[in-house]
Amino acid sequence: MANHASAEKRLRQSERRRLHNKYYAKTTRNAIRALRNTTDKAAATEAAPKVYAMIDKLVKIGVIHKNKASNLKSGLAVYINKLS
């Protein structure tokens, strides 16, 4: 357990940030899952920019690595292009 005031503050901050990051990561994962479950190409093409923006925001706030984001966006693009 924390023995100093600064360590207690650090615990509070990291918990608050963890919950914040968890919320955005889970929301993005749900959006990716919804896009991958779409069978209509028009709907998928329309939703893609919003999901890409969510992924980019995760990179910007440091939740995921930029290479992982690139892999996710590439996989989604491949999936959308395969739809007919």
Secondary structure, DSSP 8 states (H G I E B T S, - for coil): ---SHHHHHHHHHHHHHHHHHHHHHHHHHHHHHHHHT---HHHHHHHHHHHHHHHHHHHHTTSS-HHHHHHHHHHHHHHHHH--
